[in-house]
Amino acid sequence: MTTEKEVILTLDGLKKLEQELENLKTVRRREVAERIKQAIEFGDISENSEYEDAKNEQAFIEGRILTLEKMLRNAKVIEQTENESNVVFIGAKVLLKDLEYGDELEYTIVGSAEADPMNNKISNESPVGKAILGKKEGEIVEVSVPAGKLKYKILNVG
């Protein structure tokens, strides 16, 4: 028997996954069922692209529902706490300074399930996330990435 991987989430991440699951189960399932019904009414389903598209979407939705249910079943919610020790933890907002280019970057460290780099949410399993977890304000960290090595100074942990 394999043990399922724990899914680390912030409270916001948990709420978003629950909302997505609810939407898929109540709204999207019904919409796709209606599309399938309409496509069947067109007649011969063997050459009906509407029917095929709707069935493919239905399969995707059902797969996503199963994935979300599994994630929620294995969820571990990380509490947002005051960080008096200024140590990087999952759920923390971290301000970094790129020591090569001088840019300042702000990231929120989250579990891989809610990582969204376009919105500055990076996974605790990403190269940068791994490198800074457990480090303190003022420390310099070196991150190995496919393009080489990056150096950051941790300016603020909130």
C-alpha positions as CSV (number, residue, x, y, z in Angstrom):
1,M,0.0,0.0,0.0
2,T,1.4,3.4,-0.9
3,T,1.0,6.3,1.3
4,E,-0.4,9.4,-0.3
5,K,1.6,12.6,-0.4
6,E,0.7,15.3,2.1
7,V,-0.6,18.4,0.3
8,I,0.6,21.6,2.1
9,L,-1.9,24.5,1.8
10,T,-2.4,27.9,3.2
11,L,-6.0,28.6,4.5
12,D,-6.6,30.7,1.3
13,G,-5.3,27.8,-0.9
14,L,-7.6,25.3,0.9
15,K,-10.6,27.6,0.3
16,K,-9.8,28.0,-3.4
17,L,-9.6,24.3,-3.9
18,E,-12.8,23.7,-2.0
19,Q,-14.5,26.4,-4.2
20,E,-13.2,24.9,-7.4
21,L,-14.4,21.4,-6.4
22,E,-17.8,22.8,-5.5
23,N,-18.0,24.6,-8.9
24,L,-17.0,21.5,-10.8
25,K,-19.5,19.3,-9.0
26,T,-22.5,21.6,-9.2
27,V,-22.1,23.9,-12.2
28,R,-19.6,22.4,-14.6
29,R,-21.0,18.9,-14.4
30,R,-24.5,20.1,-15.2
31,E,-23.2,22.3,-18.1
32,V,-21.4,19.4,-19.7
33,A,-24.3,17.0,-19.2
34,E,-26.5,19.5,-21.0
35,R,-24.0,19.8,-23.9
36,I,-23.9,16.0,-24.2
37,K,-27.7,15.9,-24.2
38,Q,-27.9,18.5,-27.0
39,A,-25.2,16.8,-29.0
40,I,-27.1,13.5,-28.8
41,E,-30.2,15.2,-30.1
42,F,-28.2,16.1,-33.3
43,G,-28.4,12.4,-34.2
44,D,-25.5,10.1,-35.2
45,I,-22.9,10.5,-32.4
46,S,-20.3,8.5,-34.2
47,E,-19.3,11.5,-36.3
48,N,-20.5,14.2,-34.0
49,S,-17.6,16.5,-32.9
50,E,-19.9,18.4,-30.4
51,Y,-20.5,15.1,-28.7
52,E,-16.8,14.2,-28.7
53,D,-15.8,17.6,-27.3
54,A,-18.4,17.4,-24.5
55,K,-17.4,13.8,-23.6
56,N,-13.7,14.9,-23.5
57,E,-14.6,17.8,-21.3
58,Q,-16.6,15.6,-19.0
59,A,-13.7,13.2,-18.6
60,F,-11.4,16.2,-17.8
61,I,-13.9,17.5,-15.2
62,E,-14.3,14.1,-13.5
63,G,-10.5,13.7,-13.4
64,R,-10.1,17.1,-11.9
65,I,-12.8,16.3,-9.3
66,L,-10.9,13.1,-8.3
67,T,-7.6,15.0,-8.1
68,L,-9.1,17.8,-5.9
69,E,-10.8,15.3,-3.6
70,K,-7.5,13.5,-3.1
71,M,-5.7,16.7,-2.5
72,L,-8.2,17.9,0.1
73,R,-8.2,14.5,1.8
74,N,-4.4,14.7,2.2
75,A,-4.4,18.5,3.0
76,K,-2.3,19.9,5.8
77,V,-3.2,23.5,6.4
78,I,-0.3,25.7,7.4
79,E,-1.4,28.3,10.0
80,Q,-0.4,31.9,9.3
81,T,1.4,32.9,12.5
82,E,3.4,35.9,13.6
83,N,7.0,35.2,12.7
84,E,9.0,36.6,15.6
85,S,12.2,34.7,14.6
86,N,12.3,36.1,11.0
87,V,12.8,32.6,9.7
88,V,11.3,31.7,6.2
89,F,8.4,29.3,6.6
90,I,5.6,28.0,4.4
91,G,3.0,30.8,4.2
92,A,5.6,33.6,4.7
93,K,6.0,36.6,2.4
94,V,9.7,36.9,1.7
95,L,11.5,39.9,0.2
96,L,14.7,38.9,-1.6
97,K,17.4,41.0,-3.3
98,D,19.0,39.5,-6.4
99,L,22.7,40.2,-5.6
100,E,23.7,40.0,-9.3
101,Y,21.1,42.4,-10.8
102,G,20.0,44.3,-7.7
103,D,16.3,43.5,-8.2
104,E,14.0,43.1,-5.3
105,L,11.6,40.2,-5.5
106,E,8.7,39.4,-3.2
107,Y,7.4,35.8,-3.0
108,T,4.9,34.0,-0.8
109,I,6.1,30.5,0.0
110,V,3.3,28.0,-0.5
111,G,2.8,24.2,-1.0
112,S,3.2,22.9,-4.5
113,A,-0.6,22.6,-4.9
114,E,-1.1,26.3,-4.8
115,A,2.1,27.5,-6.4
116,D,1.4,30.3,-8.9
117,P,4.7,32.0,-10.0
118,M,2.8,34.6,-12.1
119,N,1.3,35.8,-8.9
120,N,4.5,35.5,-6.9
121,K,3.5,32.3,-5.1
122,I,6.4,29.9,-5.2
123,S,6.4,26.3,-4.0
124,N,8.4,25.1,-1.0
125,E,9.7,22.4,-3.4
126,S,10.9,24.9,-6.1
127,P,14.7,25.6,-6.2
128,V,14.3,29.1,-4.6
129,G,11.7,27.9,-2.1
130,K,13.9,25.0,-1.0
131,A,16.9,27.3,-0.7
132,I,15.3,29.9,1.5
133,L,13.1,27.7,3.8
134,G,14.4,27.9,7.3
135,K,16.8,30.7,6.6
136,K,16.7,34.0,8.4
137,E,16.4,37.7,7.5
138,G,19.8,39.0,6.4
139,E,21.2,35.6,5.2
140,I,22.5,35.2,1.7
141,V,21.4,32.0,-0.1
142,E,22.8,30.5,-3.3
143,V,20.2,28.8,-5.5
144,S,21.1,26.2,-8.2
145,V,18.8,26.5,-11.2
146,P,19.2,25.1,-14.7
147,A,20.7,28.4,-16.0
148,G,23.4,28.4,-13.3
149,K,23.6,29.8,-9.8
150,L,21.6,32.7,-8.3
151,K,22.4,34.6,-5.1
152,Y,19.8,36.3,-3.0
153,K,19.8,38.2,0.2
154,I,16.8,37.7,2.4
155,L,15.7,41.3,3.2
156,N,12.4,40.7,5.0
157,V,10.3,37.7,6.2
158,G,6.7,38.5,7.0
